[in-house]
Amino acid sequence: MKKSFKSILAIMAMFAVVATGCKDEETNDPKVDDAITLPSSFTKKVLIEEFTGAWCGWCVDGHLKVDNMMAANGSKIVPVMVHSGDGMQPAEYNSYYKPTFSVTGFPTGMINRVPGADTKVVQSRNVWEAMAATEMAKQAGLGLRIDASGTSGDNATVKVTVGFLEDVTAGCNLVIAILEDKVTGTGSQFDQKNFYANNSNYSSHPFFSRPATILGYEHKFVLRKIVSSAPAGEVIPADKTKKGSIYTAADLSANLSTYNKANCYIAAWVHTPGGAVLNCQIAKVGENKSWD
């Protein structure tokens, strides 16, 4: 009887070791950890939404400033070019951007949608760099990751996850958008005007020696469409905006049939309703961008 009891104990111990080994193996699976574990910190990134147009001859200077900011700060800058009055104007310009932010000038832009010294959110290009530097110096209380690897034909499946390292009690909206880089076309809807061309007041400007109308101009990171349920984004439930929480939006299908899929990106940002952008992220279609 004692022998049988010892045998049973031995068998139970063996199963316990096997079960424990399986559990450890599953927990250490990097895919599982990546799905449930938040990093200890997030990089504070800057969303710059520039209001521009092919007809706007001064806008090339705005484009240049954004290029320089990206070159100096790398992936910390997420550019979104919101066009007006040309062949790249998104539906959201008239329905959302213009009335919500009182856009009146070009080029102007928003830096994480924070107000400038004049309390306005839409700002002149002369202050973008300084405002961006101030934003990047802040601590990020949340971060985003984007899975845009799933593609089928002209459709991309997009999954965006938001992780919180701090409580956000003001409420949060998640916006997901399609951007297209290096957009070109022919005619006045795409050819870029350049008011710096042979302008003696700007002889040292990089666009001084370029034509007054630049044919085949590459328009960068053009906002094509916001694919969230509304231009202001979907509301993240309050119980998911607490410290340590992770919110994953329902998969979205982005149709890219009218764009150059190879140049398309998914941008996502979280903002407080009517307030500042808390953080943002960007990923090329067909790729992933994890926590950083």
Buried (B, 14 or more C-beta within 10 A) or exposed (E): EEEEEEEEEEEEEEEEEEEEEEEEEEEEEEEEEEEEEBEEEBBBBBBBBBBBBBBBBBBBBBBBBBBEBBEEBEEBBBBBBBBBBBBBBBEBBEEBBBEEBEBEEBBBBBBBBBBBEEEEBBBBBEBBBEBBBBBBEBEBBBBBBBBBBBBEEEBBBBBBBBBBBBEBEEBBBBBBBBBBBEBEBEEEBBBBBBBBBEBEEBEEBEBBEBBBBBEEBEBBBBBBBBBBBEBBBBBBEEEBBEEEBBBBBEEBEBEBEEBEBEBBBBBBBBBBEEBBBBBBBBBBBEEBBBBB
